[in-house]
Amino acid sequence: MRGADTFAESPFTLHRLDDFVPGNHSLRPIRQTVNEAQVLMDALFAGMYEADIKG
């Protein structure tokens, strides 16, 4: 018995988002700035979560 020749695409990708954004795209420096801000705010976030966990 012959079935239909079908192709099921995976819902997952093996690429990183960086693979889809060109190196000279304006999002690159924005991402770098946001990442640096997150590092600077890490202690603040840790304190907020710690207070929330302790109740």
C-alpha distance (Angstrom), angle and dihedral (degrees) to the residues before:
residue distance angle dihedral
M1 . . .
R2 3.77 . .
G3 3.77 122.6 .
A4 3.75 131.9 -162.2
D5 3.78 116.4 -74.7
T6 3.80 100.4 -118.5
F7 3.76 134.7 170.0
A8 3.80 120.0 -153.3
E9 3.79 114.4 -156.0
S10 3.76 117.1 -142.7
P11 3.82 116.9 -116.0
F12 3.80 87.5 -139.8
T13 3.77 131.9 71.2
L14 3.76 130.4 -150.1
H15 3.79 92.6 -148.0
R16 3.76 129.5 91.0
L17 3.78 121.3 -126.3
D18 3.80 87.3 -112.3
D19 3.81 87.6 67.0
F20 3.81 89.8 64.2
V21 3.82 99.5 45.6
P22 3.82 115.7 73.5
G23 3.80 116.2 -122.0
N24 3.81 93.0 -115.8
H25 3.83 95.5 47.3
S26 3.81 117.4 127.0
L27 3.82 90.9 -121.0
R28 3.82 91.6 68.9
P29 3.84 97.6 73.3
I30 3.81 90.7 40.4
R31 3.79 90.4 55.1
Q32 3.80 91.1 48.8
T33 3.82 91.0 51.1
V34 3.81 92.1 48.8
N35 3.81 91.8 48.4
E36 3.82 90.7 51.1
A37 3.81 90.9 48.9
Q38 3.80 90.8 51.2
V39 3.80 90.7 53.6
L40 3.80 90.8 50.8
M41 3.81 91.5 48.1
D42 3.82 95.8 45.0
A43 3.81 94.4 100.6
L44 3.81 90.6 49.5
F45 3.80 91.7 51.5
A46 3.81 91.8 46.0
G47 3.80 90.2 53.5
M48 3.79 91.9 49.1
Y49 3.80 92.9 50.7
E50 3.80 92.2 44.2
A51 3.80 91.3 54.2
D52 3.81 89.8 47.6
I53 3.81 93.0 50.4
K54 3.81 93.4 48.7
G55 3.78 90.1 50.0
